[in-house]
Amino acid sequence: MERIGVYGGSFNPVHTGHVNIIKYVLENMKLDRLIVIPVGCPSHKDNLLLNGNKRIKLLEVACKDIDKVTISDIEIKNKGVSHTYDTLLNLKKKYKDAIFYEIIGEDSADYLHEWKDYEKMVKECKFVVLKRNGYAYRAEHENIIVLESPLYRYSSTEIRERLKKGLDIAGMVPRKVHEIIIKEKLYR
């Protein structure tokens, strides 16, 4: 059976922490494939996201040289609110003989029990929880794996705020992503 990781998020913008997480999870979970899915219309917060196609483009540039990574627009194409469980069911139709690993941070794991269809989802896939500053999540279910992953110093929110203030973000995002953000004046 194919081992498929699913890494969803706003990626608003994708940063070097995201890229390092992708590489770390691929290696440490021995995945055959990792599908990165930027959210379309988030269910848990206001939609203040950069256009979905631009976020896809930035992700494609950031992950261009990483084997086994696919960037999916499944949630961007969805006109309604994006729920992880619905996305998982759609992926299970496409990849019938696969074990799915949903990649989340400890911040998301803290309210996992509030996710739509959480009880069903934890039976349909395994969750891989990654460390986040300020959190200490303890697994509540046999299908939840907490990885002793590295911590990353910054967030997409911090990067957007720096851009609004005209501050440098070099090193916080992949070089080619940085070039596009500056050239197209994104997040200003």
Buried (B, 14 or more C-beta within 10 A) or exposed (E): EEBBBBBBBBBBBBBBBBBEBBBBBBEEBEBBBBBBBBBBBBEEEEEEBBEBEBBBBBBBBBBEEEEBBEBBBBBBEBEEBBBBBBBBBEBBEEBEEBBBBBBBBBBBBBEBEEBEBBEEBBEBBBBBBBBBEEBEBEEEBEBBBBBEBEEBEBBBEBBBEBBEEEEEBEEBBBEEBBEBBBEEEBBE
